[in-house]
Amino acid sequence: MDYRELLDAVRRHVKRLKVDCAVTSGKPASEKAVAAAEAKLNVRLPAELREFYRTVADGYAMFWQADANDSEQPFGGLRVPSLSSLAETYSGWRGMALYNPEQAEKYGFPYTKDPRWRSAPRPGSGNGCRSSMSRMAT
């Protein structure tokens, strides 16, 4: 998948909607850096995440909000921690998988029966996850 193209398309779409969007990004990671993080984590990163780190950035954040003064207006974001942050912050994992409906169903995450939602665990949910991604399909 061409993640750069996908993220650029999201930014263009948000801009066309005249929604504020902030992006911060590191440089793509080397294979050596990815391997070092995996060694420290003692977990092999999913292929898609390895590709993201290698082709897009070693750390990425995009946040958008239609109206910062109105919490009822649409907002969203994507955060991919840097490899060093990932390796330092997370320990004791048995494995790692990117969210998909099958994984969500296996662990009983909310909204898995509703095809409009794609949600990963939220911070503070008690399952050790400190990142979150939710999206409601239109």
N, C-alpha and C positions, 0 to 999 in steps of 0.2 A: 504494500500500500504506500502511496506517496503522501506521507503525513504532512509535509510542507505544503503541498498543494491543497490538501484538505483544510489545514489551519488558515491558509491564505483565503480560501473561499469563505470560511466562517467570518474572518475579519472583514472581508469585503461586504458580506451580507449584513453584518451588524452595522457597518459604516453607512450602508444604503438606508438603513432604518433610522439613521441619526441617533444611534445609541453609543454612549461613551464606552470605549473599550481600551483596556490597558494590557500591554504585553511586555513581559520580561523574559529574556532567553539567554542561556549560555551558548557556548559553541558546541558543535557535535563532539561527542566523546570518542576517543580512540578505542580500538579493540582491547588494547592493554589496560585502559582504565576500566572498561566494562568487566574484563576478566578479574581485575583486582577487587572490584566491588563484589563480584560474585564469590570470590574466595573469602572475603571478609564476612559476607553474609552466610556463606556455606550453603547457598541456594543458587541454582541456575535461573536467570531471569527468563521469562517467557520470550519467545522469538520476536513477537511484536514489540515488546518493550525494549529489547536489545536493539532492534531496528530503529526505534524512536530515538534512543540515546545516540546511536551511531550516525543517523542521518539528519536529525533535527537539532537536538540540543541536550547538553548535560545540565538539565534544569530548565523548566519552562513553566510560565504562568500566564494565563489569559483570563481576565475578569471583565465582565460587562454588566451594565445596569442601565435600564431605560431612563430612570429618574431617581437619582440618589436621595431625593427628598420624599419619595413616595414608595414605601415598602410593598405596596400592592402591585407595583409595576414589575415586569419581567427582569430577571437578572440571572447570571450564571457564571460559570468559571471552570477552568481546567488547570490543575496543578500537578506537575510531574517533578518530584524533588530531584535535586542533583544526586549523582551517584555517591558522593562523599556523605551527603546528608542521609541518604537511604542506608548506607552501610553503617553509619554511626548511630542512627536513631533506631533502626529495627534490628532486633536480635532474637534468636531462638525460633525463627520460622522453620517450619518443616518443608515449606514449598511456597510457590507464588504462582498465581494465575490471574490473568486479566479477567475482568467481569464479563460474563455472558449469561444469557438466561438459564442455561443448564447449570452453571455453577451456582447461580442465585437460588434456583429451586433446590439444589442439593443442601444448601445451608439455610433455606427458609427465609431469605431476605424479603423485606416488604415489597409489595407491588409486583411480585414475579408473575402472578396470574393475569395481570393487566398489561396487555401488549404495548400500551402507550408509554409505560414507564421502564426506564433502565436505570437502576440505582445500585450503588455499592454502599457498604456500611458507612455510617457517619462517624466522625470523631466522637469519642466518649461513649460509643455504643457497647463497650465492654468486651469487644472481640479482638482488641489489639490493633485495630486499624486506625490510622491517623489521617487518612486521605478519604476523599469522597467525590463521587461524580454521579450526578442525577440528571436525567433528561426526560422530558415528557414529549413524545412524538406529536407532531401536529398533523 
